[in-house]
Every structure is written in C-alpha cells, then in structure tokens.
Amino acid sequence: MKLGNWSFRLPRARWARIGMGVGLVIGGFLGFLPVLGFWMVPVGVLVLSQDIPWVRRFRRRTELWWLRRRQARRNRG
C-alpha cells in the first residue's frame, strides 16, 4: 500500500488484512487509552479498503471531498 511518500507492506492473506484493519478500527475507538490512538481509525479504513468494496467507495468519496475542499480553500486565498 502506498500513501503519499510512504509505502507499507500488508499481509498477503486476505483474512489477515481484514483482521488487521478491523483491529485497527476497534483500537482507534479506544483511543482514549494510553497506548492506542484515534489515528488508528483512518489507517484501519485504508487497510480494509483493499478488500471490501463498500469501504473502498467510502474512502474514495472521502478522499475526493477532502481534495475539493482543499482546492476551494486555495482558490479563495
């Protein structure tokens, strides 16, 4: 998986990627605990988007919304 300038190696097994993604999302909801953080939710969604089509569509819609919003802010100022 490539994210900007960073690249990450994900497990080859589909079940391992899904398990890792679900674990990250659940851990992110427990972000108030000392070791876990809220950053885990978007990372888990990115991992899940590799294998689950409706998560991929959600991620893509969110990505397009964010890019349009960013571009509108640049054009304003």
SULFEN-V575947 format. One record per residue. N is the residue number from 1. SS is DSSP state (@ for helix, = for strand, . for the rest). PHI is phi in whole degrees, -180 to 180 (none if undefined). OMEGA is omega in whole degrees, -180 to 180 (* if undefined). Layout:
BEGIN
n;ss;phi;omega
N;SS;PHI;OMEGA
N;SS;PHI;OMEGA
END
This chain:
BEGIN
n;ss;phi;omega
1;.;none;180
2;=;-118;-179
3;=;-134;-177
4;.;66;179
5;.;-89;-178
6;=;-98;173
7;=;-130;-177
8;.;-126;176
9;.;-94;178
10;.;-106;176
11;.;-60;179
12;.;-74;-177
13;.;-74;-179
14;@;-60;-178
15;@;-63;179
16;@;-70;178
17;@;-65;180
18;@;-65;178
19;@;-62;178
20;@;-66;180
21;@;-65;178
22;@;-64;178
23;@;-61;179
24;@;-66;180
25;@;-65;179
26;@;-63;177
27;@;-62;178
28;@;-67;177
29;@;-71;175
30;.;-100;-175
31;.;-64;178
32;.;-74;177
33;.;-77;-172
34;.;-59;-174
35;.;-84;-176
36;.;-88;180
37;.;-145;-180
38;.;-69;177
39;@;-64;-176
40;@;-71;-178
41;@;-64;-180
42;@;-65;178
43;@;-67;177
44;@;-63;178
45;@;-64;177
46;@;-62;180
47;@;-66;180
48;@;-65;-178
49;.;-67;176
50;.;-70;-171
51;.;-122;-175
52;.;-113;-174
53;@;-59;-178
54;@;-70;174
55;@;-72;178
56;@;-63;178
57;@;-64;178
58;@;-61;180
59;@;-63;-179
60;@;-67;178
61;@;-61;179
62;@;-65;179
63;@;-63;179
64;@;-65;177
65;@;-59;-178
66;@;-65;-180
67;@;-66;178
68;@;-64;179
69;@;-62;180
70;@;-65;180
71;@;-68;178
72;@;-64;178
73;@;-67;177
74;@;-66;-179
75;@;-72;179
76;@;-71;-172
77;.;-126;*
END
